[in-house]
Amino acid sequence: MEKLNWGILGTGWIAREMGEALQAVNGSIYGVCSANPAHAQSYAARYFVKHVYPSTEELLADNAIDIVYIATPHNLHYPLILQALQAGKHVFCEKSITVNARQLQECAAIAAQKNLVICDGVTLFHMPLYKELKKIIRSGAIGDIKMIQVNFGSCKEYDVDSRFFSKELAGGALLDIGVYAVSFARYFMSSKANTVLTTANYSETGVDETSGILLKNPDGQMAVISLTMRAKQPKRGIIAGEKGYIEISNYPRADKASITYTEDGRTETIEVGNTAKALEYEVQDMQDYVKDHTGQENFQYVCDVMDTLTAIRNQWGMVYPFESETPLGAPEP
């Protein structure tokens, strides 16, 4: 595979995982920048990065960079995506790609105008298992999809200074773990939900801590989602059809699923891909999108998910301090 030059903004734990994936797939990393220069230097030494930039502006000004990878807190995603697109760079941004639908709509319009690719770090959109399951469902093996159930519980240590509990940094369960659950539901629903019912509990800092979400699309398919940030739940998703159901454990980076057929109770195990290579699949897909201008279906999923996340927060009335008080960009169902 032809190498592309990646520039990295942010050097936290997910950027370190991505550094390993980029080395494995692309063979090298071109540049890095961090708000903490010492972190950037350390990252560069660890992953053999060719260039360390003192500022975002200097990284984006380097014409040799093809793709910018953004691994900062959520609140910085939108301004950095805009800067990167205006500089003519393709963008791979960690989830949640933006914090509301209006931001993503603006970024998508600029990307389309400049013929640039935007992609996000929801791993399940890139796992080989999911591509295989889509084929199985399209074959009619489990019949028409009727119901999806999906859980995600992550027991975060309560720390008001942590980004997970910071409203200023767009913390909370929805944009951290909920994006995976809503992405799972959207991937297997035939269309975007046009009915959203939801309720939430909040931490003392004002971010969502626990929530229940019910989605329904125009085709009558439903999804039931439960999220917790202060209690552990299995990461489990179930896709139920008229002829059987698919169950996936640890679904964000899953490489195995089981199918149970309703008529005779027969079970089948599907194993495709490798959980340990989840971020490598992201890198491979992103580079294919850039080279072949593919990936429109996945990006439409990303846009639909952000519309749904925004509709959920609109119902909660939860606005981050850096957002406008006006509607956030997704119409109420």
C-alpha positions as CSV (number, residue, x, y, z in Angstrom):
1,M,0.0,0.0,0.0
2,E,1.3,3.5,-1.0
3,K,2.2,5.5,2.1
4,L,0.2,8.6,3.0
5,N,1.6,11.3,5.3
6,W,-0.4,11.5,8.5
7,G,-0.1,14.4,10.9
8,I,-1.4,13.8,14.5
9,L,-3.0,16.4,16.8
10,G,-3.1,15.2,20.4
11,T,-0.9,12.5,22.1
12,G,-3.2,10.8,24.6
13,W,-3.8,7.1,25.0
14,I,-5.9,6.6,21.9
15,A,-3.3,8.5,19.8
16,R,-0.7,6.0,21.1
17,E,-2.8,3.1,20.0
18,M,-3.2,4.8,16.6
19,G,0.5,5.3,16.4
20,E,1.0,1.6,16.6
21,A,-1.7,1.0,13.9
22,L,-0.2,3.6,11.6
23,Q,3.3,2.0,11.9
24,A,1.7,-1.4,11.2
25,V,-0.3,-0.3,8.1
26,N,1.4,2.8,6.7
27,G,4.9,2.1,7.9
28,S,5.5,5.6,9.2
29,I,4.0,8.8,10.8
30,Y,4.9,12.1,9.2
31,G,4.2,14.6,12.0
32,V,2.8,15.3,15.4
33,C,1.7,18.3,17.5
34,S,0.5,18.5,21.1
35,A,-0.5,21.3,23.4
36,N,2.4,20.0,25.6
37,P,5.6,20.2,23.5
38,A,7.3,17.6,25.8
39,H,4.5,15.1,25.1
40,A,4.9,15.7,21.3
41,Q,8.7,15.1,21.6
42,S,8.1,11.9,23.6
43,Y,5.5,10.7,21.1
44,A,7.8,11.4,18.2
45,A,10.6,9.4,19.8
46,R,8.4,6.4,20.6
47,Y,6.8,6.2,17.2
48,F,9.7,7.4,15.0
49,V,7.7,10.5,13.9
50,K,9.6,12.5,11.3
51,H,8.4,16.0,12.3
52,V,7.4,17.7,15.5
53,Y,5.5,21.0,15.1
54,P,5.2,23.7,17.8
55,S,1.7,24.6,16.8
56,T,-1.4,23.3,15.0
57,E,-1.0,26.0,12.4
58,E,2.5,25.0,11.5
59,L,1.5,21.3,11.1
60,L,-1.5,22.3,8.9
61,A,0.8,24.6,6.8
62,D,3.0,21.6,5.8
63,N,1.8,20.8,2.2
64,A,3.3,17.3,2.5
65,I,0.7,16.2,5.0
66,D,-2.2,14.3,3.4
67,I,-4.4,13.3,6.5
68,V,-4.8,14.9,9.8
69,Y,-5.7,12.6,12.8
70,I,-7.4,14.5,15.6
71,A,-7.2,12.9,19.1
72,T,-8.1,15.8,21.4
73,P,-11.0,16.2,23.8
74,H,-14.5,16.5,22.1
75,N,-14.8,20.2,22.5
76,L,-11.8,20.8,20.2
77,H,-12.8,18.5,17.4
78,Y,-15.0,20.9,15.5
79,P,-12.6,23.9,15.3
80,L,-9.7,21.6,14.5
81,I,-11.6,19.8,11.7
82,L,-12.5,23.2,10.2
83,Q,-8.9,24.3,10.3
84,A,-7.7,21.1,8.7
85,L,-10.3,21.2,6.0
86,Q,-9.6,24.8,5.2
87,A,-5.9,23.8,4.9
88,G,-6.8,21.2,2.3
89,K,-6.3,18.1,4.5
90,H,-8.3,14.9,4.8
91,V,-9.5,14.4,8.4
92,F,-9.8,11.3,10.6
93,C,-11.2,12.4,13.9
94,E,-11.8,10.4,17.1
95,K,-15.4,10.0,18.2
96,S,-17.5,11.8,18.8
97,I,-16.6,13.5,15.6
98,T,-18.3,16.7,16.6
99,V,-20.6,17.5,19.6
100,N,-23.7,18.4,17.6
101,A,-25.2,18.0,14.1
102,R,-24.9,21.6,13.1
103,Q,-21.1,21.4,13.5
104,L,-20.9,18.2,11.4
105,Q,-23.1,19.6,8.7
106,E,-20.8,22.6,8.3
107,C,-17.7,20.4,8.2
108,A,-19.4,18.0,5.7
109,A,-20.3,20.9,3.4
110,I,-16.7,22.2,3.4
111,A,-15.3,18.7,2.8
112,A,-17.6,18.2,-0.2
113,Q,-16.7,21.6,-1.7
114,K,-13.0,20.8,-1.4
115,N,-13.3,17.1,-2.4
116,L,-11.9,16.0,1.0
117,V,-12.6,12.9,3.1
118,I,-13.9,13.1,6.7
119,C,-14.0,9.9,8.8
120,D,-14.5,9.1,12.5
121,G,-13.0,6.6,14.9
122,V,-16.1,4.5,15.6
123,T,-14.3,1.2,15.2
124,L,-17.3,-1.0,14.5
125,F,-17.8,0.8,11.1
126,H,-14.5,-0.6,10.1
127,M,-14.4,-4.1,11.6
128,P,-14.5,-6.9,9.0
129,L,-17.1,-8.8,11.1
130,Y,-19.7,-6.1,10.6
131,K,-19.2,-6.1,6.9
132,E,-19.7,-9.8,6.9
133,L,-22.8,-9.6,9.1
134,K,-24.3,-7.0,6.7
135,K,-24.0,-9.6,3.9
136,I,-25.6,-12.2,6.0
137,I,-28.6,-10.0,6.9
138,R,-29.0,-8.9,3.2
139,S,-29.2,-12.5,2.2
140,G,-32.3,-12.9,4.4
141,A,-30.8,-15.4,6.7
142,I,-32.5,-14.0,9.8
143,G,-35.4,-12.3,8.0
144,D,-36.5,-8.7,8.3
145,I,-34.9,-6.9,11.3
146,K,-37.5,-5.9,13.9
147,M,-35.6,-5.1,17.1
148,I,-32.1,-4.1,18.2
149,Q,-30.9,-4.1,21.8
150,V,-27.6,-2.6,22.8
151,N,-25.9,-1.9,26.1
152,F,-22.7,-0.1,27.2
153,G,-21.7,0.5,30.8
154,S,-18.3,2.0,31.7
155,C,-17.6,2.5,35.4
156,K,-15.6,5.7,35.4
157,E,-13.9,6.7,38.6
158,Y,-15.7,9.8,39.8
159,D,-13.4,12.8,39.3
160,V,-14.9,16.3,38.7
161,D,-11.6,17.2,37.0
162,S,-11.8,14.3,34.5
163,R,-12.8,15.1,31.0
164,F,-15.5,12.4,31.3
165,F,-17.3,14.6,33.9
166,S,-16.5,18.0,32.5
167,K,-19.3,19.9,30.7
168,E,-16.7,22.3,29.4
169,L,-15.0,19.4,27.6
170,A,-18.3,17.9,26.3
171,G,-18.1,15.0,28.8
172,G,-20.8,12.5,29.7
173,A,-21.8,9.0,28.7
174,L,-23.6,9.9,25.4
175,L,-20.6,11.3,23.4
176,D,-18.1,8.9,25.0
177,I,-19.7,5.5,25.0
178,G,-23.2,6.3,23.6
179,V,-21.8,7.0,20.2
180,Y,-20.8,3.4,19.9
181,A,-24.3,2.2,21.0
182,V,-26.2,4.5,18.6
183,S,-23.7,3.6,15.8
184,F,-24.4,-0.1,16.4
185,A,-28.2,0.6,16.1
186,R,-27.9,2.7,13.0
187,Y,-25.6,0.3,11.2
188,F,-28.3,-2.5,11.4
189,M,-31.4,-0.3,11.0
190,S,-32.5,0.2,7.4
191,S,-32.9,3.9,7.9
192,K,-32.3,6.7,10.4
193,A,-34.6,6.9,13.4
194,N,-37.3,9.5,13.2
195,T,-38.7,8.8,16.6
196,V,-36.5,9.4,19.7
197,L,-37.6,8.9,23.3
198,T,-35.1,9.3,26.1
199,T,-34.5,10.1,29.7
200,A,-31.3,10.6,31.7
201,N,-29.7,11.0,35.1
202,Y,-27.0,13.6,35.6
203,S,-23.8,13.9,37.7
204,E,-23.3,16.9,39.9
205,T,-21.2,18.5,37.2
206,G,-24.2,18.5,34.8
207,V,-23.1,15.8,32.3
208,D,-25.3,12.7,31.5
209,E,-24.3,9.8,33.7
210,T,-27.0,7.2,32.9
211,S,-29.6,7.1,30.1
212,G,-32.2,5.1,28.4
213,I,-32.9,5.6,24.7
214,L,-35.6,4.3,22.4
215,L,-35.3,4.7,18.7
216,K,-37.8,3.9,15.9
217,N,-37.3,4.5,12.2
218,P,-39.9,4.9,9.4
219,D,-39.7,1.2,8.6
220,G,-41.0,0.3,12.1
221,Q,-37.6,-1.1,13.3
222,M,-36.9,-0.3,16.9
223,A,-33.7,0.0,19.0
224,V,-33.5,0.0,22.8
225,I,-30.2,1.4,24.3
226,S,-29.0,1.6,27.9
227,L,-25.9,3.6,28.9
228,T,-24.1,4.0,32.2
229,M,-20.9,5.8,33.1
230,R,-20.9,4.8,36.8
231,A,-21.8,1.1,36.6
232,K,-20.4,-1.7,34.5
233,Q,-22.6,-3.3,31.9
234,P,-21.7,-5.9,29.2
235,K,-21.0,-4.3,25.8
236,R,-23.6,-6.5,24.1
237,G,-25.7,-5.9,21.0
238,I,-28.5,-8.1,19.6
239,I,-30.1,-7.8,16.2
240,A,-33.4,-9.6,16.1
241,G,-35.1,-10.6,12.9
242,E,-38.1,-12.7,12.0
243,K,-36.1,-15.9,11.5
244,G,-33.3,-15.5,14.1
245,Y,-31.1,-13.2,16.0
246,I,-27.4,-12.2,16.1
247,E,-25.6,-11.6,19.3
248,I,-22.3,-9.7,19.6
249,S,-20.3,-9.3,22.8
250,N,-17.7,-6.5,23.2
251,Y,-19.2,-5.1,20.0
252,P,-17.0,-1.9,19.5
253,R,-14.1,-4.1,18.3
254,A,-15.8,-7.5,17.9
255,D,-14.4,-10.2,15.7
256,K,-17.0,-12.9,16.6
257,A,-20.8,-13.1,16.6
258,S,-23.3,-15.9,17.2
259,I,-26.5,-16.5,15.2
260,T,-29.5,-18.3,16.6
261,Y,-32.1,-19.5,14.2
262,T,-35.7,-19.3,15.5
263,E,-37.2,-22.3,13.7
264,D,-35.0,-25.0,15.1
265,G,-32.8,-23.3,17.7
266,R,-29.7,-24.0,15.6
267,T,-26.7,-21.8,16.4
268,E,-23.8,-20.6,14.2
269,T,-20.6,-18.8,15.1
270,I,-19.2,-16.2,12.7
271,E,-15.6,-15.2,13.2
272,V,-14.0,-12.6,10.9
273,G,-11.1,-10.2,11.5
274,N,-9.1,-9.6,14.7
275,T,-10.1,-7.4,17.6
276,A,-6.4,-6.6,18.2
277,K,-6.2,-5.0,14.7
278,A,-9.3,-2.7,15.2
279,L,-7.4,0.6,14.6
280,E,-5.4,-0.9,11.7
281,Y,-8.7,-1.5,10.0
282,E,-9.6,2.1,10.6
283,V,-6.3,3.2,9.0
284,Q,-6.7,0.9,6.0
285,D,-10.3,2.1,5.4
286,M,-9.3,5.8,5.7
287,Q,-6.5,5.4,3.3
288,D,-8.8,3.6,0.8
289,Y,-11.3,6.4,1.2
290,V,-8.7,9.0,0.3
291,K,-7.2,7.1,-2.6
292,D,-10.5,5.8,-4.1
293,H,-13.0,8.4,-2.9
294,T,-15.1,5.6,-1.4
295,G,-16.7,5.4,2.1
296,Q,-19.8,7.5,1.4
297,E,-22.1,4.9,3.1
298,N,-20.0,5.0,6.3
299,F,-20.0,8.7,6.4
300,Q,-23.7,8.8,6.0
301,Y,-24.0,6.6,9.1
302,V,-21.7,9.0,10.9
303,C,-24.0,11.9,10.0
304,D,-27.2,10.0,10.9
305,V,-25.7,9.1,14.3
306,M,-24.8,12.7,15.0
307,D,-28.3,13.8,14.1
308,T,-29.7,11.2,16.6
309,L,-27.2,12.1,19.4
310,T,-28.2,15.8,18.9
311,A,-31.9,14.9,19.0
312,I,-31.3,13.1,22.3
313,R,-29.6,16.0,23.9
314,N,-32.3,18.4,22.6
315,Q,-34.8,16.3,24.5
316,W,-32.7,16.5,27.6
317,G,-32.1,20.2,27.2
318,M,-28.5,19.6,27.8
319,V,-26.3,22.3,26.3
320,Y,-22.5,22.6,26.7
321,P,-21.1,25.9,27.8
322,F,-19.4,26.6,24.5
323,E,-22.6,25.9,22.4
324,S,-25.3,28.4,21.4
325,E,-28.6,28.2,23.4
326,T,-30.4,27.9,20.0
327,P,-31.4,24.5,18.6
328,L,-28.4,22.3,17.9
329,G,-29.0,21.4,14.3
330,A,-31.1,18.2,14.3
331,P,-34.9,18.6,13.9
332,E,-37.0,17.1,16.7
333,P,-38.6,13.8,15.6
